[in-house]
Amino acid sequence: MTYKSLELAALEDFRLEGLEIGVTSNCNFKCDYCCAYNRDDGQALDSREIIRILEGLPELKRVRLSGGEVTLKFRDCEEVVAYCASRGISTQLNSNASLLSESRIDRLEKAGLTDLHVSYNFTEAEAFSRYYKQPVEVYAKIQNNLRRCAEKSFNTVVETLLFEETAGRLAAIHESAYGLGVRIHEIQNSIRMDHTGWSGIAARDQLKAAVEELVKAKREDMALYFTCMDRFVDELGLPRQEGVYYSNCIDGKTQLHLHGNGDILICELCHPVVIGNIYAGTELSEIYRNRPQALDDYLNRLPCPALDALFPSKV
């Protein structure tokens, strides 16, 4: 399955095709955006338990391992990736890449990793250090790891959050990632999170200008994916061209989030509503046939926090 296959396909019905699993809620970074929703509660799932859960989901197409920082539990990630590869399930590892090494990268490739997804929001070590509260030298380590990963058989994807901090620097970030050998750049539109108080999103005109500038600067052999923008591409008149994709939002529709304590959430980031718990009788394999009320309400309304922020009259 190619990168973003689930998000680029037309949505035909609601069924569980993708599962994002919170391997750990702990993280070695402390950024404003992530810390706004990261539970950091010590809850975790080990590889044996994750594999047991996945064995009951024969129709699953993709597993995303997220956190926290997943490589704090590297061996568990490696074992889950190998299991998924044996079943033909695509795997995505969401990481800040600071704890990777040449040997770990080789092991992930050998296990059969499909996609490595790395946050990349800065082009200068000092700015990176201030935002993430990390030593300056960590930035060079991440860049070196990205260079190594870009040479591997799995997809290496850098994700940039489009918010006030990055809106005027997307083209520079794009060029920096390209120089590291990365050929897939994903832009995650920032989402106002009322449940946490985080509201550093880009304004409508700022977002439009940032996207237009980035698409104009896009390297020919670089793929650009824009997330959480599909619902207002036409209304903002965002540019469409070859190699530029506006992904469909599938959270709650064909993808759910499994937290370390067994909670099933519609989406931990933008709609952190618990719709059940696998240890309290909720069957993931049946969840779209026997929808919990909160999931049914969500699907009937199909809310979009990004749309709410830019076009409040639309919902």
N, C-alpha and C positions, 0 to 999 in steps of 0.2 A: 504494500500500500504506500503510495507516494505521500510526501509531506502535505498535510492539511486536507487529505482526501475526504475526511468526514465533513469538514467545514465548506469545502468547495462543491460537494454534491448537493443536488436539489433534495430538500427535506420532504420525504413522502409520508412518513408517519412517525409517531413517537415510540421509540424502542431504545433499549440500552445497548449502544454500540461502543461507547467510550467510557472508561472509568478513570477518574483522577484519584489517586490514592495518596493520602498524606502520610508518607513514610515516617516523618518526624515533624514536630512543630518547633523544634529548636533550630536556631540559626546562629552562625558566627558573625553575621552582618547585622547592623541596626540602622536601617534606613527608615525615613519618615513614612513612606508609602506602605511598605510591607508590614512594619510594626503596627500599623493602624488596624490590621486585621489578623495578623499572625497570633494564634492563641498562646504559643510558647508555654504550653501547659504540661509538657513532658509526655504527652500521650503519643504512642507509637505502635506500629504494626511491624512485626518481624517477617522475614521472607517465608517462613514455614506457614504462618497464618495467612499471609497474602495469597500464596499459592493455593492453599485450601479454599479460600474464597473464590479464586479465579476458576478452579476446577468445576464450580457450580454454574459457570457462565459460558456455555459452549458457543454462543453466538457473538461473543465480544470480539471487536476488531482492533481496539487500541487501548493501551494502558499508559497513563501518564503518572510518573512518580514525582511527587512534589513535596514541599515542606512549608516552612523551614528550609534548611539546606540538606538535601537528600544524601550528599556524600559524607555527612556525619555518620551515616549508616551504609557505608559503601558496600560491604559484603552482602548485605540484604538486597541492595539494589542489583548487584551483579547476579545474584541467584534468581531474582524475579525476572530480570531481562532474559537470562538463559532459558527459563521455563517458558516465557512468552514466545521466544524465538522458536522453541520446539513445537509450538502450536500454530505458528504463523501469525501471531498477534503482534502488531506494531508496538514499539515501546518508545516513549519520550521521557527523557530525564531532564527535569527543570533544575538548573544549578547556577550558582554564581561563579563556578569554575575555580575558586580560590584554593580548594583542597584537592584538586586533581594533580596528577603527576604523569610522567611518561608511562610508567608501568600501569597505573590505573586506567589510563586512556587505552592502552593496548588490551587490557582485560575486558573493558567494556566492548571494544570492537570484537574480540573473540567470543564474548557472550552473545553477540548478535544485536546490539543496540541499533535502533533505527534512527532516532533523532536525539541530538544533544542540544538543549535549548538554554542559552546563556544570557542573562541580563547584561546589557551593555549600554550605558547611558552617558558616558563621559569620554573625552579625548585627552584629558590631562590628568596625570596622577594626583596632583594636589587637589583638584576639584573632586575627584573620586574619593580621596581620603577623607575630605571634609564631610561629604554626604553619607558615606557608609561607615564612618568612624573606624577606619582601618589604617594600618601603617601604609605609608606611601608606596613602599616596595611591593605590596600585594598587587598593585595595578599591573606591573610588569610581569608578574607571575601569571596573572589571568591572560594577558596578551600572549605570552609564550604558550600557554595551554591551548588557546584558541588556534594558534598557528599549527600546533601538533594535531589538533582535532580536525582541522580543515583538510588534512592530508589523509584522513581515514575514510573507510568505506561508508560510515554512517553520515547522515546529514548534520552539519554543524550550523545552527541557527542562532543569530544574535537578535535579542528582542530589546527594543528601545521603548520606554514609556513616554508617550507624548503628553507632557504636562508643562506647567510654567517653567520648570527648570531646563527642559530640553527643546521647547518649541522652536527656538531660533537657531538650534545647532544640529538639526537632523541630518543635513547634508554633510556636515563635517564628521558626524558619527558614522554615517554610511561609508564615507571615504576611508575612515580609519579601519572599519571592519573589512572593507574590500582589501586593504593593504595587508591584512592578516591572513588573507586567503579565503575568507568566508564569502559564500555566494548566495546566502539566504538571509534576508533582513526582514524582521517582523516588527511592525509598529503597533503597540498596544495603546489604544486610546484610553486616557485616564478617565476614571469613573468617580463621580462624587459619591462618597460612602457615608450616608447619613447615620448609619449605625456605629460609626467610629468617630465622626467629626472631621475626617480628612476631606479637604475640598480644594486641593491645589490643581484643579483641572484647567486645561486650556480653554479660553473663550472661543465662541463660534468662529469669529473672523480670524483669530490667532490660529486655530486648528486648520482652517481652510488654507491660509497662507503657508503654514508649515508643510502641509501635504503637497501643495503645488510646488513649493521650492524643492522638496525632496524628490518628487517624481521627475522634475526637470533635471536634477543632478544625478539621477539614477544611472549607475553603470550598466552598460548594455547586457552584460552577462550576469547581472545580479537580479535575483527575484525579490520582489517587494510584496509583503503581505500586510494588509491593514486589518486589524481586529477591532471589533466593536464600532465599526463605521458603516456596516452594510445597510443599516436602516435609514441612513440619511445621505448616501452617496449622491443621488440625483438632486436632492433638495439643496445641497451645498454646491453642486456642480463640480464634484471632485473629479480629477482627471482619470481617464481610462486609457490604457495603452498596453501593448504587449509586455508581459512580465510583471504587471501590476495587478494584484488580486485583492478583492475586498471579501474577506471570509464571512461566511454565515455564522451567526451566533447559535451554538448548539447546546449551551449549558441549560440543563433542565429538560431538554427536548430529546437528545440522544446521548447525552453525557451527564453523569452525576459525580459528586465528590464523596469519597469515603474517608472519614477522619479516623485518627488513631484509636479513638474510644469506641468505634463501631457506628458512630452517627453517620447517616446518609444526608448530605446537603445538596440542595439544588445547585448552588455555586458558592464556594467559600468566599470568593472575592466580592461579587456584586449582589448576590442574593443568598446570604448565609442562613437560609431557613432549613431547619432540621425536619426531614420528612419521615424519619424512621431510624431504627438502629438494628444492625444485623444480629446483635446479641439479645434483642428484646422482641424477636419474632418477625422482623421485617425480612422478606425474601427479595434479594436483589433481582433474581431471575423472574420474579412475578410483578415487579413494582409498577410496570406500565400497564399491566393487565388489571391489577388491583390497586389503582392509584390512591395514595393517601390524599386526604382533602387538600392539604397545602400544595401538593404537586398538581392536582387537578385545577385548583384556582389559578396557579401560575400559568399552566398551559392554556387555560381559557382566556387569560389576559395577555400572555406573552409580554411581560414588561421588559423594558430595556433601559437600565439606568443611564446609559450614554445618551439615549434618545430623550429621556426625561430632562436631562441637564441642558441639552441644546434646543429642544423643541418641546417645552412643557405642555403645550396645547395639544400635542399629538397623542397623548395617552390619558 
